[in-house]
Amino acid sequence: MANTIHVDVVSAEEQIFSGEAEFVALPGEAGELGIYPKHTPLITRIRPGAVRIQTANGGEEFVFVAGGILEVQPNGVTVLADTA
C-alpha cells in the first residue's frame, strides 16, 4: 500500500510492535513528532512518553517508552526503545 509505512518498535528485550501504519506520533527531544509515509529520512532521540501508531486498518496502538532512538527511512520507521 502506498499510503502506509512499516513500523517496528523494539527494545533490548523484545519486539513490541511490527506492522503497517498510516501515521506515527511520538515525543521527540524538541517536541511532538508526526511521521507519515514518504517522510524525509531522520534519526533523532526520543523522550519518555507514548508512541501512537495509527494502523493500516484504522485502529490505534499505544506503546509507552522510557526514551530511545527514532530512525525514519524510505522503507520504514524503527523505534529503538530504552525500555517499553
C-alpha positions as CSV (number, residue, x, y, z in Angstrom):
1,M,0.0,0.0,0.0
2,A,1.3,3.4,-0.9
3,N,-0.3,5.2,2.0
4,T,1.3,3.1,4.7
5,I,4.7,2.7,6.2
6,H,6.2,-0.3,8.0
7,V,6.8,0.4,11.7
8,D,8.9,-1.6,14.2
9,V,9.1,-0.8,17.9
10,V,11.8,-2.8,19.6
11,S,13.6,-2.8,23.0
12,A,16.6,-4.8,24.0
13,E,14.3,-7.5,25.4
14,E,11.7,-7.9,22.7
15,Q,9.9,-6.8,19.6
16,I,6.9,-4.8,20.8
17,F,5.1,-3.8,17.6
18,S,5.6,-4.7,13.9
19,G,3.2,-3.7,11.2
20,E,1.9,-1.3,8.7
21,A,0.8,2.2,9.8
22,E,-0.8,5.3,8.3
23,F,0.8,7.6,10.9
24,V,3.1,7.6,13.9
25,A,3.3,10.2,16.6
26,L,6.0,10.2,19.3
27,P,7.7,12.6,21.8
28,G,10.9,14.0,20.2
29,E,13.5,15.9,22.1
30,A,12.3,19.2,20.7
31,G,8.6,18.4,20.8
32,E,6.0,16.0,19.3
33,L,7.0,14.3,16.0
34,G,4.5,13.1,13.4
35,I,5.6,10.6,10.8
36,Y,3.6,9.9,7.6
37,P,4.6,7.6,4.7
38,K,7.3,9.2,2.5
39,H,8.7,11.2,5.4
40,T,12.2,12.6,5.0
41,P,14.9,10.3,6.4
42,L,15.6,11.2,10.0
43,I,17.5,9.9,13.1
44,T,16.7,11.5,16.5
45,R,16.5,10.8,20.2
46,I,13.0,10.5,21.7
47,R,11.8,11.4,25.2
48,P,9.9,9.2,27.6
49,G,6.2,9.0,26.6
50,A,3.6,7.4,24.4
51,V,4.2,6.3,20.8
52,R,0.9,6.4,19.0
53,I,0.6,4.2,15.9
54,Q,-2.4,4.7,13.6
55,T,-2.6,1.2,12.0
56,A,-3.4,0.5,8.4
57,N,-6.8,-1.0,9.4
58,G,-7.9,2.2,11.1
59,G,-7.1,1.2,14.7
60,E,-4.6,2.7,17.1
61,E,-1.8,1.1,19.1
62,F,-0.1,2.9,22.0
63,V,3.3,1.9,23.3
64,F,4.9,3.7,26.3
65,V,8.7,4.1,26.1
66,A,11.3,5.4,28.5
67,G,13.2,7.2,25.7
68,G,15.3,5.9,22.9
69,I,16.1,6.5,19.2
70,L,13.9,7.0,16.2
71,E,15.1,6.1,12.7
72,V,12.9,7.0,9.7
73,Q,13.9,5.5,6.3
74,P,12.0,5.4,3.0
75,N,11.0,1.8,3.7
76,G,10.1,2.1,7.3
77,V,10.2,3.5,10.8
78,T,12.1,1.9,13.6
79,V,11.8,3.0,17.3
80,L,14.7,1.6,19.4
81,A,13.2,2.0,22.9
82,D,15.3,2.1,26.0
83,T,12.6,0.1,27.8
84,A,8.9,-0.3,27.0
